[in-house]
Each structure stands twice: as structure tokens, then as C-alpha cells.
């Protein structure tokens, strides 16, 4: 009879720690997956920020680069100038 009690308590403890508890193993694994995803997003955002800062410095110091960027990005044009937009498929 004691073996059944020990087995029952062992199974109960595994179920409580593994699935039911707020600090369960399943939730911890899910949180670790979320942490890895957020760290990847952080690296991507830091890279984008670095590229944007470099572009900002270039556009702030070089008027020709600024004019080219504005003309390409926003389709600005000079007076008496025609602009043809060719888009890739």
C-alpha cells in the first residue's frame, strides 16, 4: 500500500511541476522560446538603427546625397522635369 502512495505522490508532483503550476516546465520552455525571439528582434532593430544613423549622418552632411534620397524615395522633381517611375515586379 505504501508503494501506491509514493507512486501517486510522485505522479502528482510531476503533474503539478510540469503542467499545472504557474512556474511549470511547459511555461518556462515557452518563455525561453519568447526570449530567444525577442533577442533576435533586438539584434535586428539594433542593426536597423545603426544603418539609419549612418544614413542620417550622410544625408545631414552631403546635400547631393540628400537630394538624391528625396528624389528617389518621395519622387520629388525639379521644375520643368518629367519623372518616370519604373517598378520591379
C-alpha atoms as a printed R data frame, in Angstrom:
   type eleno elety resid chain resno      x      y       z
1  ATOM     1    CA   UNK     A     1  0.000  0.000   0.000
2  ATOM     2    CA   UNK     A     2  2.864  2.370   0.710
3  ATOM     3    CA   UNK     A     3  4.261  1.886  -2.804
4  ATOM     4    CA   UNK     A     4  0.965  3.128  -4.275
5  ATOM     5    CA   UNK     A     5  1.039  6.225  -2.091
6  ATOM     6    CA   UNK     A     6  4.605  7.013  -3.078
7  ATOM     7    CA   UNK     A     7  3.822  6.398  -6.733
8  ATOM     8    CA   UNK     A     8  0.704  8.570  -6.506
9  ATOM     9    CA   UNK     A     9  2.633 11.393  -4.824
10 ATOM    10    CA   UNK     A    10  5.398 11.142  -7.396
11 ATOM    11    CA   UNK     A    11  2.944 11.283 -10.311
12 ATOM    12    CA   UNK     A    12  1.063 14.128  -8.629
13 ATOM    13    CA   UNK     A    13  4.296 16.093  -8.105
14 ATOM    14    CA   UNK     A    14  5.363 15.596 -11.723
15 ATOM    15    CA   UNK     A    15  1.960 16.761 -12.992
16 ATOM    16    CA   UNK     A    16  1.959 19.801 -10.699
17 ATOM    17    CA   UNK     A    17  5.505 20.855 -11.560
18 ATOM    18    CA   UNK     A    18  5.287 20.014 -15.226
19 ATOM    19    CA   UNK     A    19  1.895 21.262 -16.305
20 ATOM    20    CA   UNK     A    20 -0.404 22.871 -13.716
21 ATOM    21    CA   UNK     A    21  1.782 25.214 -11.682
22 ATOM    22    CA   UNK     A    22  2.396 28.865 -12.661
23 ATOM    23    CA   UNK     A    23  6.106 28.057 -12.799
24 ATOM    24    CA   UNK     A    24  5.621 24.873 -14.765
25 ATOM    25    CA   UNK     A    25  8.210 23.408 -17.079
26 ATOM    26    CA   UNK     A    26  5.949 23.971 -20.076
27 ATOM    27    CA   UNK     A    27  5.617 27.695 -19.326
28 ATOM    28    CA   UNK     A    28  9.353 28.019 -18.727
29 ATOM    29    CA   UNK     A    29 10.078 26.428 -22.113
30 ATOM    30    CA   UNK     A    30  7.598 28.806 -23.753
31 ATOM    31    CA   UNK     A    31  9.204 31.783 -22.052
32 ATOM    32    CA   UNK     A    32 12.661 30.690 -23.198
33 ATOM    33    CA   UNK     A    33 11.356 30.497 -26.764
34 ATOM    34    CA   UNK     A    34  9.902 34.007 -26.408
35 ATOM    35    CA   UNK     A    35 13.192 35.298 -25.012
36 ATOM    36    CA   UNK     A    36 15.128 33.920 -27.989
37 ATOM    37    CA   UNK     A    37 12.640 35.505 -30.395
38 ATOM    38    CA   UNK     A    38 12.857 38.866 -28.629
39 ATOM    39    CA   UNK     A    39 16.666 38.747 -28.614
40 ATOM    40    CA   UNK     A    40 16.636 38.141 -32.376
41 ATOM    41    CA   UNK     A    41 14.278 41.098 -32.811
42 ATOM    42    CA   UNK     A    42 16.562 43.230 -30.636
43 ATOM    43    CA   UNK     A    43 19.580 42.406 -32.820
44 ATOM    44    CA   UNK     A    44 17.600 43.237 -35.965
45 ATOM    45    CA   UNK     A    45 16.392 46.538 -34.510
46 ATOM    46    CA   UNK     A    46 19.916 47.466 -33.419
47 ATOM    47    CA   UNK     A    47 21.191 46.751 -36.944
48 ATOM    48    CA   UNK     A    48 18.415 48.857 -38.482
49 ATOM    49    CA   UNK     A    49 19.180 51.663 -36.042
50 ATOM    50    CA   UNK     A    50 22.867 51.563 -36.979
51 ATOM    51    CA   UNK     A    51 22.005 51.730 -40.691
52 ATOM    52    CA   UNK     A    52 19.543 54.582 -40.125
53 ATOM    53    CA   UNK     A    53 22.118 56.561 -38.136
54 ATOM    54    CA   UNK     A    54 24.667 56.129 -40.919
55 ATOM    55    CA   UNK     A    55 22.103 57.276 -43.479
56 ATOM    56    CA   UNK     A    56 21.161 60.231 -41.264
57 ATOM    57    CA   UNK     A    57 24.812 61.301 -40.999
58 ATOM    58    CA   UNK     A    58 25.250 61.020 -44.761
59 ATOM    59    CA   UNK     A    59 22.090 62.986 -45.523
60 ATOM    60    CA   UNK     A    60 22.918 65.604 -42.893
61 ATOM    61    CA   UNK     A    61 26.395 66.297 -44.251
62 ATOM    62    CA   UNK     A    62 26.019 65.769 -48.009
63 ATOM    63    CA   UNK     A    63 23.447 67.884 -49.865
64 ATOM    64    CA   UNK     A    64 23.768 65.895 -53.090
65 ATOM    65    CA   UNK     A    65 23.053 62.643 -51.264
66 ATOM    66    CA   UNK     A    66 20.091 64.281 -49.527
67 ATOM    67    CA   UNK     A    67 18.660 65.495 -52.831
68 ATOM    68    CA   UNK     A    68 19.124 62.075 -54.435
69 ATOM    69    CA   UNK     A    69 17.485 60.301 -51.487
70 ATOM    70    CA   UNK     A    70 14.475 62.626 -51.505
71 ATOM    71    CA   UNK     A    71 14.051 62.349 -55.254
72 ATOM    72    CA   UNK     A    72 14.209 58.528 -55.190
73 ATOM    73    CA   UNK     A    73 12.191 57.965 -52.037
74 ATOM    74    CA   UNK     A    74  9.436 60.550 -52.466
75 ATOM    75    CA   UNK     A    75  9.514 61.042 -56.256
76 ATOM    76    CA   UNK     A    76 10.341 64.736 -55.962
77 ATOM    77    CA   UNK     A    77 11.386 66.510 -59.120
78 ATOM    78    CA   UNK     A    78 12.706 69.844 -60.269
79 ATOM    79    CA   UNK     A    79 10.520 72.345 -62.121
80 ATOM    80    CA   UNK     A    80 10.132 71.538 -65.832
81 ATOM    81    CA   UNK     A    81 11.344 67.987 -65.242
82 ATOM    82    CA   UNK     A    82  9.444 64.800 -66.019
83 ATOM    83    CA   UNK     A    83  9.764 61.796 -63.745
84 ATOM    84    CA   UNK     A    84  9.256 58.234 -64.935
85 ATOM    85    CA   UNK     A    85  8.737 55.638 -62.235
86 ATOM    86    CA   UNK     A    86  9.758 52.107 -63.165
87 ATOM    87    CA   UNK     A    87  8.794 49.482 -60.615
88 ATOM    88    CA   UNK     A    88 10.135 45.981 -60.497
89 ATOM    89    CA   UNK     A    89  7.676 43.118 -60.265
